[in-house]
Amino acid sequence: MHTPWAFPRARLAVSLLVPLLSWSCAGGAPEEQDVSSGGTPQDEAPSTPGEASSLGTAADALETVLVASGATWRYLDTGVDLGTGWTAPGYADGAWASGASPLGYAETDLSTTVSFGSNTASKHITTYFRRAFTVTDAASVRELRLRLQRDDGAIVYLNGVEVLRSNLPSGTVGYRTLAPATISLPVEEQTWHAQALDTAALRTGTNVLAVELHQSAANTSDARFDLELSATVAPAPSPISQCYPFDMPATSVLRAAPKKVFGFYYPIFPISIDNKAPAEDHWTSWLTPEARGGEYANIGGLMRDRPLPRAPWADSAWRQRDFEVEVRRAIAAGMDGFLYEHPYRVSSDTRNNQLTTMLAAAAAVDPEFRIVLSPDFPTEATGTTDGLVSMIASVANHPSVHRLDGAVVLASFNPERKSVAWWTEVKTRLASQGIQVTYWPLLSYTGDVTKYAEWNDLVTGFSTWGERTAQSGEAMRRWSVESHRRGKRWMSPVAFEDVRHKLTDSENSSRVYWEAQNSLAFRTQFEKAMEGDADWVTLLTLTDYGESWMTASQERGYVIMDWIAYYTTWFKTGQRPTIVRDTLYYTHRRHRTDAPFDATKQTARAMKLRGGVAASNQVELLAFLKEPGRLVIIQGTDVRTLDVTSAGVTAFQAPLVPGTTPVFELQRNGVTVQRLQSATPVVAQTVYQDFMYHAGGGRSCTRP
């Protein structure tokens, strides 16, 4: 037995590599795929013979066994001198015998016994072995690793090129050359000798390993040979990669990661409310101050953005069709599913009664896309568990409902509005119906990691609704550390911004905003989630256009979704994605936060800063660069430049200049490589305040 290689990053169990690499025995029919004889990770079921073994070792690199211990080899054990031509890939070995490794003689655990000749005092010095395997794309192989058992010495060739020599002298070796050291102890005979190989010898198509095994004496007591060859392979990127600055791993690779990303879905704001044309649909009435009899005339509209408009669907299943679009967009961004908020009873608002429609949409698009239940519940003192228990039971067996270790996950917002005893009763009542549930609550935001100790025995993990500032990221990191200290998991909240133009009776939750500092809050929260080794991330929210939203929208396009794809890939795989396509994005407000507004029309109170640093009036160019370059922000006569000396992601900010329309450039060697103009002119004064960050940029491509 041997100890597996130690990899510092998450292992991704996938079957993606089957079309990339295949196994065959030279001169014979293709065989079943073998697995490594190495140990299995803790809590991971061991592989069985015949399974494909393909384990990820890095962000976009997967380790797979090309030739496994126990594989079948061609061998020649007649003691003849083959010279040098026998190592070539095209050498005819069809007449050779074949057998599984380990091969040799006079050892108890051999799979195949080879001949040493008829004279025990003058045994064959050299035995020859060959095995072929096929690689579809050699360029995708980043590393090769060979492990060898040899008693006594061996030389290994790959496609005729010597790649390893062990316990044999340097220089020319003939078929009568003896190994200088005798391998006599059983522990030495079964020792694995490992070495990294140059991938230059590998080729697309058929490859051949050739091994000559030498004895240390003519009267040697035994012989042994076994070999394992593994490769670290870059999988084919997802087709959606054309939309991103990086090559995104296939969905199967990302799904195999133990870390998960769920988008919080607020059903009040779906793509369409009424399936009407965009110019006359319900969204227009929310965005237009004069609509609905001037209901929102004092604030300039309920909100400042909407989902990407679409033409009406022609059939009655339009709600599910819209959900399916949103599921596809989420999958394209690397998400595992939605945290779906829903009532515990039938609502008077049809939009709230679409849980089963969302479940049907998830199942129709991708059976592996999961819906985490985020149920509302009665908060009044007299509220019983009846409605919640009934609602959960009605959908618990749906295949799209997310389960963790067999239990339905419940991730309610602010669950401490009811006692731990109340939630325990819910769990007990469902268990009596054969339904196991586990809690992963979104508790009220607090920087105090000592809170909520009373929940420890009830929950699988902790989470919080969080705050939409860069500064809150550190508190979330500390919560992750604390959750793990308690033996619980952590779901870290990530958001882009929170800006509420709506007017309600609460001054703390309306006409307020949290300063996101362009993309900084989003980037910091995601990076702190990784720094704290969060188990899950929840995107808060994807669809609440009245407060915080990140999905594809009219005023931002797919910008935030592109960033989600990048950071989700990084989070899930443990390695920052390599930028292979220059891509520019921008964010800025329509006006400065202190710009004057028309108080005769906006009669509601002015917007107020609730959290974060002081108001930031910056325009930001977020550049994903494949190589160094100069970034330029042009606002009229105000021109700012930044020389970027390395590839990667760079945030470049400049003060917002009223009366201009920002232009962004990427230059190299004095030549403009990319040029991007904002779709949002910056005004010096406004009729109604608009504190949302508008955004643009990205790549032109086909999207869901």
N, C-alpha and C positions, 0 to 999 in steps of 0.2 A: 504494500500500500504506500501511497505517497501523500504528501501534504499539498493541497492545491495552492496555486499562486495567490499571493495576497494582493488584492486590489483595493485601493483606498476609496474608490467611488462606488456608487450603487450598482448592483448587478441587475440587468434587465433580461428576464427570461423571455425569449421570443422565438418564433419559428420563421422569422423573416428571411433567414439566410439559406433556406432550402433551395430557392432558385439560383442563389449565387454560387454555392459550393456543392459539389456532389462527390460521392465516393465510388470507386470502382477498383476491381482487381485486374491487373494487366493480363490480357490474354483470356479473360473469362467474362461471365455475365456480371452485370452490376449487382452489388450486394446490398443487404440492409445497412442502414447507417448505424455505426457503432457509437458507443458513448465512452467517455473517459472513465478510467478506473479510480479517479480521484474521489476524495470525500465530498460530501454534500454540505451546503451551508446549513446552519442551524435553522430549524423549523421549515426546511424545504424538503419535499419528498424526494427520495433518491430516484435517479433515472433507472429505467429498466432496459435490458438489451433490445435493440431495434429502434429505440427512440432517437430522434435527432436531438443533439445537445448543442444549444447555442445560447451563450450567456453574455450579456453586455458588460463591458468593463469601463465605459466612459460615456460621455455625452452623446456622441454620434459614432461610437466605435463599439463593436460587438465581438466578443471572443467566441470562437467555435473550434471544435476539434476536426481537423482535416483527416488525420489518420489516428485512430484511437488505439490505446492498449487493448489487446485482444483481437485486433484486426487480422484478416487473412492475408498472408504473404505468399508469393512465389518463392521457392528456394531451390538451390542446387547444392547437394551434399555428397558429390562424387569425388571430391578432392582434386579436381582438374584445375589447370591454370587457365583462367579466362582472359588473361591479359588486361587490357584497359577498355575495350569497346563495349563491354557488358553494362557499363553504367549509363550509356546513352538512352534517351527516351525510346528510340525506335528499335532497340535491340529485341530480337525474337526470343521470348521466354515462354512461349506457349507449351513447350514440352516439359517445363520444370514442374516439380510437385508443388502442392499448395497446402497450407495449414494455418490455423490460427495461432497467434502469439499468446503467451511466450513460447518460443521455440528453442529446442536444445536437447540435451540428454543428461540422464543421471541426476535429475532434480525432481522433487515430488509434485510440484504444482504446475508442471508444464502442460500446455494444451496440445502441443505437437512435438513429437520426438523425431529428430533428424538423425541421419546415419553418420557415424564417425569412421566407417570402413570396417574391414574384417580383422584388423590387427590392433588389439588393445594397447600394444606397446608402441604403435606407430599410427596414431589417429590422424585424420585430416586436419591440417593446420587451419585451412580457410573454408568457411561456408558462405555462400552468397544468397542475398535476399533482395527481392524487388517488389514494389507495390506502386500502383498508379492511382491517381485521384484527379478529379477535374475541377477546374476553377473557371467560372464564367467570365469574371472580370478581375484579372490580376491587379489592375490599377487600384482597385478598392481595398486591397490588402495592405494594411499599414505596418503590421509587425508579424513576424513568424517566431515561434518558440518551439524548440525541439527538446524532448526528454528521452533519455536512452538508458536501457539496462544492457550491459555487455559483460560477458564472462568468456574471454578475458579482455580483449581489445577490439576496437571497431573503427572503421572509417565510413562516414555517411556522405552520400552524393545526392544532390538534387538536380535533376536534369543534366547529369554528367559533370556537375561542378561540385568539388569537395566542399562540404559545409561544416563538417565536424570530424575531428580525429581525437580518439580517446584511448590512452594506454597503448599507443603505437609510436615508434620512432618517427622523427621528421625525415624528409627526403622520400626517395622512391621506396615503395613497399611492394613486395612480390607475394605470390601465393604461399611461399614457404617462410615468410617473415614472422617471427615469433613476437608475441606481446611481451614487453620487458618485465612486467609485474604479474605475478600470479594472484588471481582473485579466488580466495579459498573459503572465506567465512560466508555463511548464508546471508548475513546482513549486508555484506559488501556486494554479493552477487545480485541482490534485489534492490540495490541503491539506484535511484534515478539521478542521472547526470543531465542537467539542464543547460541550454545555451540558446541565446537569441540568434536568429539567422538573418542575413541580408535578404530582403525581399526581391533583390534584383534577379535572383536565379529563378524566381517564380514566373510562370507564363500563363496567359489566358488559354484555356483548353486543357489538354491532358498533360499532367506532370508526373514524373516518376522519381520515387525514392529508391536508391540502391545502396545496400549496406554489405560490407565484407566484414565478417566476424573472424578474428584470429585467436588461436590458443597460445598459451605461454610455453607449452611443451608438448611433445608428441605423445606422451603418456598421460596427458591431462585427465583429471577425474570426471569433469563435467563441462557443460557448455550451456549458455543462456543468452537469449536475445529477445528484447521487446522494445517498442518505440512508440512515442506519441508525438504528433505534430499538430500544433494549434496555430490559429491565425486570429489577429485582431482586424476586423473588417469594418469598413465604413459602409453602412447599408445605403441602398438607393434612397434618395430623398423623396419626400412626399411630393406629388405633382403640384400642390399648393405652394411649394417653395418659390415658384416664379413670382409670387406676390410679395415675397419677403426679402430682406437683405441677406438672409442666411439659408442654408439648405436644411429644411425642417425634416426631422426623422419621420418615418411612416407612422401612422396612427397606432399600429400594432406595437411599435417600439415604445412610444410614449405611454400607452396604456399599460404596458408591462411594468412600468416603474411603480414602486410602492407609494410614492408621493402622488397626491391627487390635487386637481384644481377644479373647483366647482364655481359656476357663475350663479349669483343670487338673482333669481327671476321674480320680478314683481308683476303679477298678471294684470294689474290695472292699466298698464301701458303696453299692450301688444303692438305688433306692426300696424294693424288696422283695428279700429273700434267698430266700424259699420260696413266695411267692404265697399266703400264708395270711392269715386275718383278723388285724387289728392286735393284738387282745387276746391272741393266742396265737402270733404270728409270731416269727421269729428275733430281730428287733429288741428285742422285749420281754424276751427272755432276757439280752440285753446290758445292758439298763437296770435290771433288777431284781436287787438283791443276793442274794435267796434262790434265784434261778433257777439252772439248770445245776448243781444239787447244791451251791449256795453257792460256785461258782467265783470269783465276784467280790464275795463278802460282805465281804472285808477292805478293799475300796476303794469300796463302794457302787454297783457297776455299772461296766462297762467304759467307759461314756461317760455324758453327761448330756442328750443330744439325739438326735433321729432325724429321718429325712425325714417329710414330711407323710404320715400314714397314708392308706391307700386300701383299698377292698374288693378281694377277689381277682378277677383277670381270669378269664373263663370258658373261655378257650382256651389252647393250649399255647404261643402266641407272646407270652406275657406279658412276657418279658424285653425283647423289641423294643418292645412297647407302652410299657413304663416308660421306655426310652431315648427314645422319641419324645416323651413328656411332658417329659423333661428338655431335649431339643433345643428344643421349643417355648418352654419357660421361658427358655432361654438367648437365643433370638431375640428374645423380648419384652424382654429386658434389653439388647439391642443387640449381643450377642456375635456374632463371626464364626464361631466353632466351638469345639471342644474340643482341648486337648492331652490325648491319651488314653494313659495308662500301660498297658503290656501286656508280658507276658513274651516272651522270644525262642524259647520252646518251649512245648509243651503242659504246662499246669499241673495239679497234682492237685486244685486248687480250681477248680470250674466257673466261678466268678465271674471268674476271670482269663482265661478262654478265650472272651470275648465280643466281641473286636475286630470280627469280621465282622458280628456282630449290631448293633453300634453303627454301623458303616458303612452297613448296610442301613437302620437307623432314620434316619440323617441324610439319606440319599438319598430316603427315603419322605416325610419332612416338608418338606425344602427342598433341592433339588439344589445350591444355592450354600452350604449350611452345611458347613464343612470340618472334617475330623479331622486334626490334626497328630499324627504318630506320635511317641510318647515311649517307645521300647522299652527294656526292661531288657536286660541283657547279662551274659555270664559274667564274673565278677570274679576268679576264681581264676587263679593264674599260668599254669596249663595250658589255660585256656579259649581255644578257637579261635573264629574268625569264622563257622564253618559255620552254626550255628543262627540267628544274627542275619541273615545274608545270605539264608538260605532263607525266614525269616519275612517279611522286607521284600519279597522278590520275590513272595511269594504274594498280597500286597495292593496292590502298587505301582500297578497299573493300575486300581484301583477309582476311579470318578469322584469319590467323596467324600474321598479322600485329598488333603490340601493340598499344593500345589506352589507353588514360588516360582521364577519365570522358567523353568518347565518341570521343575524338579528337586523331588523329594520331600523335604520338610523333616523332619529327624530332630532331636528336641529331648529328648534323654535327660537324666535326673537324674544329677548327679555323674559325668560321663563320664570325668573324669581318673583314675578307678580303673583305666582302661586307657590305654595310651600313645597319643600322636598317631599313631604308626606303625601301631598296631592299627586305629585308626579309618580311617586312609588305606587300609589293606588292604580294609576293608569297602567303602569307596567304589569302589576299583578293581575289586573282584570284581563289584559290582553293575553298574558301567559296562560290564563285559565281556558282561553280559546285556542291555545296552541300557537300563539303568535308571540315571538320573542322580539323585544325592542331594546335599543340602547340609545342613550342620550348623548348628544354632542351640542350643548346649548350655546346660543349666541347671547352671552350675558351682557349686562350693561357695561359700558366702557369705564375702566378705571385703571389708573397706573399703579394701584396697590395690589401687588401680586399675592398678598396674604389673604385676600378676600375669597369668599365662596368656598371656604373649607367644608361647609356643611354639604356641598355637592359631591365631594370626593368619592363617596361610596356608591353614588348613583350613576356617574357619567363614565363614558369611555374616554372622552377628551374634553378639553376646554376651548372656548372661543369667545369672542366679543364682537359687538357691532363696530367697535373701534372709533377712530376719529380721522378726518380726511386731511391730515397734515403730515409733512415730512417728519416733524418732531415726534409724532406718535409712534413711528417705526421702532424706536429704541424700547419703548414700553412693551410693544408687542414681542420683541426679541426676548425681553426679560420674562414675559409671560410664558413663552415657549420653554425657556430653561426651567421655570418653576413647574410647569405642567409635567415635564419629563421627570423632574425631581420627585414629583408625587406619583410617578408611575403611570401618568396619563398622557394622551396625545394632545397635540395642539393644532388648531386650524387658525391660520393667521389671516386677518382681513387685509385686503388690498383694494384701494380705490383710486380714482383719478382726481376727483374734486367733489365738493358738496356746495351747491349754490341754490338758494331757495328764493325765487322771486315772488312766490305766492304769499298771500296775506291771510293769516289766521289770527285767532285770539291769542296765540302764544308768541310772545316776542322772542323767545329763545329758539323757536323752530321755524319762523317765517321772516322774510325780508332779511335774511342773514346769509353769510358765507364763511367758509373756512379757507384760509389762504393756502392754496396748493402749490404755489410757486412754479407755475407752468407744469412740467413733467416731473418735478422733483419729488413730490409726495408719492406718486405712483412708483417711481424708480426706487426710492428709499424703502418704502414698505415692502416691496418684493425682495429687495436685497437683504433687508433685516429678517424677513421670513427665512431666507436661505441661511443667513448667519446664525440664526437661532435653531436651525435644523427643524423647522416646522414640518409637520406630517402632511397637512393639507393647507391649501390656500382657498379662501372664498373671495370672490370678486364682488364687492359691494358698491353699487349693484350694477347689474347689466342694463336694467330697463326702467329705473325710476327717473323719468325725465323731469320730475318736479323737484328732485334733490340731487341725485348722483347717478350717472349712467355712463356706460362704456361701450355698448354695442354700436354697430354701424348706424350712423345717423346723418341727417341732412347737413348739419353744420360742421361735422368732423369726419365724414366719410368713414373709412376703415382704420383711421390712424391708431386709435387706442387698441383696437383688436389686433393690429399688427404688433404693437408693443406687447400685448398679452401673449401672443404666439412666441415672441423672442424670450420673454422672461419665464414663461411656462416651460419651454424647452430647457432652459438653463436650470430651473428649479427641479424638474423631474429627472434630469440626467446628471446633474452635478458638475457640468462643465459649460462655461460661457460659449455660446455658439460662435463659430468663425464667420466673420462677415465676408461674403463673396460677391455681393452686388452693392455698389454705392446707392444709398437711399437717403433722401432728405425728408424731414418732417418739420413742421413749424407749429407753434402754439402762441396765441396772444389774445388779449381781450379786444373788444371793439372800441373801447375808450379807456382812459385812465380811471381809476377808482374814485378820483376826486374831480372828475369832469362834471360841469354843471348840467342839470337836467331841467326839463320844462315842468315846473311845479304846478302849472295850471292844468296839466294833463296827468302827470304822475302825482296824484294827490295823496297817495299812500306814503307811509314813512320811507325814508331813504334806506338803502341797503346798509347793513351793519356787519362789521367783522366780528366773528365769534371765536375763532381759534387759529392758532398758527402764529407766524411772525407778523410783522406789520404788513400792510397791503403792498403787494409787489406789482409794479407796473413795467414789466419786462416783455420783450418779444424774444422767443427762444427758437433757435435752430437746433434740432436734435439730429445729428448726422451719424449715420451708420456707414463707415468708410472701410473699404477693403485694403486701402493703402494710404499713406500720408497725403495731405492736401491742404489747401487754404480754404477756409470758410469765410463767406462774406455775407453781411447783413446790410442791406441798403434801404434807408428810409429817407427819400428825397435826397438832400445833400449830406445827410448823416450816413457815413459809410464806416462800418466796423469790420475788422478782419481778425482772423485767428488762424495761425499756422499750426496744424495738427501733425505731430511728428510720428505717429504710429497708427496702425489700423485699429478699429474698434468703434465704440460708441462715445460721442462727444456732445455735451450740451453746451451751446454757445449762446449767451444772452446779451442783450443790449437794451437800453432804456427805450420804452415805447414813445414814438414821435407822432403826436397828433397831426392830422392833415396829410398823412402819407399812406401809401399802400406798400407794406414791406415786400422786398424782393430778396431772395436767398440764392447764393451761388456756391458751387464747389469748383475750385480752380486747381489746376496742376500745370506747372511750368508756364504760367502766365496765360493758359488757355482755360476758358470756362467749360467745364465738363458737364455740369448740370446747372440749370437755372429754374427757379421756382418762384412764382408770384402768389402772394396771399390772395384768397378770395374774399377777405374781410378788410375793407379800408378802415383806417384808424381815424375816428372823428374827434374833434376838439370838444364838442358839446353834443348832448343827446336829448331826445325827447323823453325816452324811458331808459332807465338804467339797465345795462346788460352786463352782468358780472361773470358770465360763463367764459371759459377759455375756448375760443374757436380754434380749429386745427385743420391742417391740410398736408398734402404731400403723399409720399408713398409711391408704389409702382403700379403701372398700368397692367392689368391682368384680368382674367376671368375669375370671378369670385362667386360664392354661394349667394 
